Amino acid sequence: MSSIRRIPAASLRTGMYLHKIGGSWLSHPFLRNSFLLVNPEDVRRIVEAGIDSVWIDESRGDALQDVEAIGEAPYANATDAGTGRPDLPETGASSAPATAALRARATAGDVPLEAELARARDICLAGKAQVEEMFAELRLGKTVSQESVLPLVDEIAASVWRNPAALISVARLKTHDDYSYLHSVAVSALMLVLARQLKLDERLVRIAGIGGLMHDIGKAFMPLEILNKPGRLTDEEFEVMKQHSGAGAQALQDGGCEADVVDIVLHHHERMDGRGHPHGLREDEISLLARMGAVCDVYDAVTSVRPYRRPWDPAMAMREMARWDGHFDTRVFNAFVKSVGIYPVGSLVRLASERLAVILEPGVDSLLKPTVRAFYSIRSREKILPQTIDLAAGDCRDSIVSPESPEQWGLGNLEALWL
């Protein structure tokens, strides 16, 4: 007997594995048809979307409990039999109204990192495709509107509300070829988390997410030989690239975007000391949203793979950015550290026990006491059997001494320890 069963949507419960959602792939508020239901909010969103029935996979989640199945699933894969479309929709697929994820912020942090990582990967894939398409449309002389990205921003927001670390961490693992597109997704996620930390109202949170996603859209107008250059830019090439913020702002203004979104795009390279571009604005001349954009843009840039340098470890990036006098708004940067963590997921740290460890989850009550995975003995200079340690546990006697550089220790592929 098949483990795939069709049941009324109203009978869904957390713990069930959603195999397929009934109806058109356009009618539901998720980027995927198939995933484990771990958040009651997702169940609510399915019902409120007007979906009558769903298919669950009892071999991958909880079985039916006193619920009469509507019938067996007529197919065994996760492809919509009516449309032939795979679980992951095409770029531009419709989603729930953009306010839905913002209203769901009360559920933030309810989902463990491990449970959210799969959805975060799918959002990154869909986001990369949509940003790439926007670049292509602008190069063809078309305009783009902020309404076109609202479904994607909604999905990014929903993910970071469930677990802020998941999407931010996954998006950081971009390659050089993916950089321009996934960088936009990452900055959108960082802006949303930072906006929530700053307790901005719902409208500004949404604007922050949209502006983050579109902040580098002006690079679509830059010469490809400069944009894709595999090494450092010359001074002349850098002057050309500095024009991308103005070009992007003009394109979005032509597309009818809100002034606050245009402002993020135009001024995210300004600095508090007036040494930024394109206008050399200082302190209060720079809007709060643009100051936020400056921090989020730089953090993702320095922690990502670039053709001319290795990425900084996330914790090392926090420490170095804190030393850049005059670059960032201090209040905004401090809020950013609180939202992402002094030791973001994936950071390498030295423990008092003379071991190296990678950060698995941010601390709930203290930024200094995350959950880590120790894997390397400093004394013996060799890898050890990995051990997961909650530094906030009452019986834990270990602690973080300092962030460390993976490159200095000759360590690579730390992602395998936390993904």
N, C-alpha and C positions, 0 to 999 in steps of 0.2 A: 504493500500500500504506500502511496506517495506521502512524503512528509510535508508536501505543499498543500495547505488548506485555505479555502476562501471563507472569510468570516465577515460579519458586519463591522464597519469601521468603528461603530460605537462600542464594540466589544474588545477593542485593542487595549492592551495593558503593557506597561513597561516590562522589559524582560523578554518580550516576543521579538522574533526576528522578522522584520518587514521584508517580504520577498518581492512584492509588486503592489503598486497602488492602482485601484480600479479607475477606469476612465482615461481620458487623454493625458499624455505626459505634460501637457501645458496647464492642466487644471490643479496641480498640487504645488505646495509651497516649498519644495525641496529640490536640490540639484541631483539627488539620486532617488531611484525607486527602492533600493535595497540597503538596509542598515539595521543594526540592533537598536531597538527602542530603549533608551536609558533615561530619557527626560520626559516627564509628564507633559511638558509644554509641547513637545512634538506630537503627542497623541491629540492634544487639544487643537493644534493647528490643522491636523488631518480632518478632524470632524468639522471644524469651522469652515474648511474649504469646500464643504458640501459633498465630500466623497462618501459614497454609500458603502462600498465594500473594498476589502484589501485581501491580499494573499500573504500568509505567514509560512515560514519554514520551521517546522517543529524540530528538525534535526540541528538547527543552529540557535534556537532560543526556546523560551518556555512553550509548553504544549497547551492545547485548549483545556480550559477548566470550566466545565458546565456551560460551554458555549456551543451551540449547534452550528456546524459548518454549513455554509451555503452550497459547497460542492468542491470537488477536487480541481486543482489547477490543471488546465488542459495542456500545459507545457511545463518543462522543467528548467528552463533558463530564465534569466532576468530581463529578457527582451520583451517589449510590448508587442503582443501578438497582433494587435490591430494596426500599429504603425511601423513595426520593424525597427523602432528607434532604441538605442541602447539606454542604460540607466542614466548616463551622463548626458544632459541635453546639449543641443547646439548652442553656440554663443548667442546671447540675447534672449534665451528662454525666459518666459514669464515666471514671476515669483509672487509671494505674498506681498501685500502692500508694504511699502518701505517703512511704515511706522510699526509694523508687527514686531520686528526684532527689537526695536527700541523700547517698546512697552514690556518686552520680556526680560528686561535687564535684571529683574529681581531674581531670575534663575541663574545668574552668573556664578560660575565656579561650582555648580552642582554636578557637572560631568567630569569624571577623572580624565587626566590628560590622555591616557592610552585609548579611552573610548572615543575621544574627539579627533584623534589624529587622522583616521581614515576619511572623515568628512572634511577635515582641513585640507588634505591632499586633493580631494575632488574639487573643492572651491578654488584652490590654486590653479588647477588645470583649466577650469572654466574661466577663471579670471584672466589667465594668460591669453587664452583664445580671444576673449572679448577686447582686451586692451590691444592686442595685435591687430584685430579687425579695425579698431578705432584709428590706429596709426595708418593703416592702409587706406581707409576712407578719407582721411585728411590729406594724404598724399595725392589722392585722386581729385582733390578740390571740393570734396563734400564737407558738410558741417556735422558736428556731433552735439547732442543735447545732454544735459545732466539727467533727464528723465530716462534716457536709454541705459544708464548705469545703475539706476535705483534698485532693480532686482538683485544685481550682484552685490551692491553695498549692503543690502538687507541680509544676504547670506553671510557676508563677512561679519556683519554686526552680530547676527545670531550665533555664529561660531565663537566669537570672542566673549560674548556674554556667557556662553556655556563653559568655556575654559579659555581665558585670554592667552595662555602660553602656547596652545596647540598650533593655531594658524601662524602666529608670529614666528614660531620656531621652524615650522615646515617651510614657510616662505623664505627663510634665511638660507635654505640649502639650495639656492638656485645656481645654475651654471652660468658661464659667461654668455652663452647664446640666449639664455632665458632672461638675462638681467633686466633689460629695459622694461619687460612686461611684468615679471613677477615682482620687481621692485615697486611698481605701482600698487600691486595688491598688498604687499607688505606694509607700505606707508599708509595705506587706507586703514589697515587693521591697527597699526600703531596709533594713528590719529584718533580712531574710535575709542581705544582703551584710554588714551591720554585725556580725551574730552570727558569721559566718564569720571576719571580721577579728579579733574578740575570742576566737576559738578556743573557742567554746562547744561543749558536747557535742551529739550529734545530737538528743536530746530537746528541749533548749533552743532549738536552731536552729529546729526545727519549731514550737515554741510561739511564738517570735518572729514567724515568718511568719503564723501564725494570729492572734495578737494584733494584728499590724499591719493585717491585713485587716479585723478586726472592731472596731478601736479606737474608731471613731466611730459604732458601730451605735446608740448611744443617741439620735442625732439623729433617728431614726425617730419618736421620741416628742415631738419639739419642734414647736411650732405652725408650720404651713407659711408663714404670713405673716412670721414671723421668719426661718425657715430660708432662704426664698427672697427675702428683702428685697434689692433691688438697690443698696443703699447701706450706709453704716456703721450699726451698731446703736446705739441709745441705751443709756445706762447700765442702764436697767430691762430692756431686751431682752437685754443681755449677761448680766445676772444670771440670766435665764431660760435662756439657752443654756448657761451654766455647769453646769446640772443634767444635761446630756446624758451626762456620764461616769458619774454615779451611776445614771441610768436604764439605760444600756447594761450596766453591770456587773450590775445586778439581773436584767435580761432574760437575760443569759448564764448567770448562776447558776441561774436557773429552768430553763434549757435543759440543765443538767448539764455545763457547760463546766468545764475544769480551773481550779483556783484561780489558777495563774500567768497564764492568759489573762484571767481576770476582773481580775486586778491591773493588767495593762497597760491595759485599758479604763478602769478606775477612776482610775488615777494618772498617766496620760500628760501631764497638765497641771500636775503638781507641779514645783516649782523647788528647786534646791539651797539657796537662801537662805531657803526657807520662805514665799515670797510667791506660791506657786501655789495651785491648788484641785484637789479640793474640801476637803482636810483640812489644808492648810498644812504638809505634811511637810517635813523638812529632811534633807539629806545622807544618812546611812546609814539613815534611816527610809524612804527611797525605794528600792525594789528595783532591781536592775540592769536588768531587763527594762523597767521603767517609765521609768528614766532613758534607755534606748535609744529608747523610744517618744517621749519628749519631743523629742529631737534630730530624729528622722526625720519626725515630724509637722510641726514648725516649718519644716524645710528645704523639704518639698514645698509647704507652704502659702505661703511667701513667694516661691517660684519659679513659682507657678501664677497664672493669670489670675483675678482677683477683681473683683467688680462695682465696687468703690470705689477700686481702685488697679491700676497696672501691675505685672506680675511683676518681681521682681528677677532680674538676670542670675545664673546659678548661681555663678560665681566671686565676684561681688559679695556674694552671700548668705553664702558661706563666710566672707568677710572680716568682714562685719557681725556675724554670729552669734558669731564669735570674740571680739568686743568686749563681748558681753552678760555682764558680770560677775555671777556668782551664779545665772545661769539654768540652765546645763548642767553635768553632771559633766565635768570637764576630760579625764579619761582616755577617757571614752566619746566625747566630741566629737573628740578627736585621732584616735581609731580610725575615726570616721566620715569624717573628712577623708581618711585613708589609703584607705578603702574606695571612696569616691566620686571622690576626686581633688581637689587644690587648685583645679584648673581642669577642672570637669566638662565632658562633651561638650555642645557648643552655646554655651559661654561665649565672650564677646568679650574679646580681649586686644590690648594694644599690643605690637608687636615692636620690638626695638632698631633694626631697619631702617626705622623710621618708617612701618610699615604696620599696619593693623588686620587681625586674623585671627580665625577662629572655630575652636574646638577640635573636631577630628575623632575622635581616639582618645586615651585616657589613655596616659601614658608607661609602658613596660614596666618599666624599671629605675629611673626617676626621675620623681617627681610633677611636677617642674619642666620636664620635657622631653617633652611630648606631641606628637602629630602635629597640625598645624594647617593651615588653608587661608587664606592671605593673599588679600585681595580689595579692599583700600581703601588708597589712598595718603594719608597724613596731610599730606605736603608740598603736594600738588596739590589736596587735598580732593575727590577724585573716585574712583569705583570703577575698579579695574584688572582685568586678566585674572586670574582666580583661579589660585593656585599652591599645590599641596600640599607641605608641608615637614615632614620628620621632624626635629624639633629635637634628637633623640638621635643622629642620624647623625654619623659621625666627621668628615665634611667640612662639616658645617653650622656656619656662623659666626653664625647669628641666635639670638635668645633672647627670652623674654617679659620685658617691663619691668613691666607692671601689668595688672590686670583693668580693663575699661572698661564704661561704661554705654551700651547701644545707644540709649537715649532721648536722652542728651546729644549723640550724634553724628547724631541724626535717622535712625537705621537701623531698619528693620523686616524681618520675614520672614527672619531669619537661618537659620531651619530649612531653607530651600531650599539652603543651602550645605553642610549636613552630612547631611540625610536622603537 
